[in-house]
Amino acid sequence: MPTLHGTHLSPYVRKVRIALAEKGIPYELNPIVHFDLPDGFEKLHPLRKIPVWTTDEGENIPDSSVIVAYLDKVNPKPRLVPEDPIHFARAAFLEEFADDALSATIATVFLQKVAYPLVLGQPTNEKVVGKALERLPGLFGHLDETIGKRDFMVGDSLTIADIAIASPLINYRHTGLEVDGDAHPNFKRYADAIINRPTIAEIFAEEVSIYGGLSPEAAARA
Ligand SMILES: N[C@@H](CCC(=O)N[C@@H](CS)C(=O)NCC(=O)O)C(=O)O
């Protein structure tokens, strides 16, 4: 069986897991964390990052975007990377937007509010959280404008753009925070719907069952 290497809580690993769930591809998860990778992991990923996908033939495919693009070629149903050139360009940019600015900003909040206190026993640095939270309205604002009244970011079905955006939103939800519906009503409606999509809701519920309530706020809300 193919193996996906990387912890559930990485937004990049989760991107691949959502794509695998949408396509109904069976796999094993090797939930290693990026700050404690085994010796020799550079043979799987030269930059020692997660995720890596190991095929049945023993080919190691690094990088979430590359893995999803590969899976879309070997198992195109449902297609997640649009074929139409303009739809492809819009989805590829939104994937980059989510992987870069959105994931990095939410990761700062997630590490400070969840990972450092729970895993390392370090207190949350509220100043760092505050600075990261100042960047979010600009990012959510772009997504609010892009989604408007539609259900999907590109075209009329789920694409890699929606998956890439949903993934860090789950980390955001693990911190106990929600998109502000007064400031970003379109994006709030979209975020709630995408996180409740069965494949994504199942992955979110599995993470909560493995890692517990994560943040005190999330535990109080559950
Ligand atoms: N562009 C990469 C980003 C992967 C990435 O940065 N993963 C993090 C974990 S969430 C990591 O392995 N970081 C280790 C490092 O940067 O050294 C992808 O989409 O797979």
The ligand as an SDF file (V2000), in Angstrom:
LIG
                    3D

 20 19  0  0  0  0  0  0  0  0999 V2000
    5.8450   23.4560   -0.1000 N   0  0  0  0  0  0  0  0  0  0  0  0
    5.9060   22.3310    0.8170 C   0  0  0  0  0  0  0  0  0  0  0  0
    5.9400   22.8500    2.2380 C   0  0  0  0  0  0  0  0  0  0  0  0
    6.1650   21.6950    3.2230 C   0  0  0  0  0  0  0  0  0  0  0  0
    6.5410   22.2250    4.6040 C   0  0  0  0  0  0  0  0  0  0  0  0
    7.0480   23.3480    4.7860 O   0  0  0  0  0  0  0  0  0  0  0  0
    6.2980   21.3530    5.6130 N   0  0  0  0  0  0  0  0  0  0  0  0
    6.7090   21.6960    6.9550 C   0  0  0  0  0  0  0  0  0  0  0  0
    5.7990   21.0290    7.9760 C   0  0  0  0  0  0  0  0  0  0  0  0
    4.2070   21.7400    8.0610 S   0  0  0  0  0  0  0  0  0  0  0  0
    8.0910   21.1550    7.1680 C   0  0  0  0  0  0  0  0  0  0  0  0
    8.3670   20.0120    6.8650 O   0  0  0  0  0  0  0  0  0  0  0  0
    9.0060   21.9940    7.6910 N   0  0  0  0  0  0  0  0  0  0  0  0
   10.3330   21.5800    7.9730 C   0  0  0  0  0  0  0  0  0  0  0  0
   11.3440   22.5790    7.5010 C   0  0  0  0  0  0  0  0  0  0  0  0
   10.9430   23.5790    6.8590 O   0  0  0  0  0  0  0  0  0  0  0  0
   12.5110   22.3610    7.7420 O   0  0  0  0  0  0  0  0  0  0  0  0
    4.7150   21.4030    0.5660 C   0  0  0  0  0  0  0  0  0  0  0  0
    3.6870   21.8940    0.0830 O   0  0  0  0  0  0  0  0  0  0  0  0
    4.8340   20.2010    0.8290 O   0  0  0  0  0  0  0  0  0  0  0  0
  1  2  1  0
  2  3  1  0
  2 18  1  0
  3  4  1  0
  4  5  1  0
  5  6  2  0
  5  7  1  0
  7  8  1  0
  8  9  1  0
  8 11  1  0
  9 10  1  0
 11 12  2  0
 11 13  1  0
 13 14  1  0
 14 15  1  0
 15 16  2  0
 15 17  1  0
 18 19  2  0
 18 20  1  0
M  END
$$$$
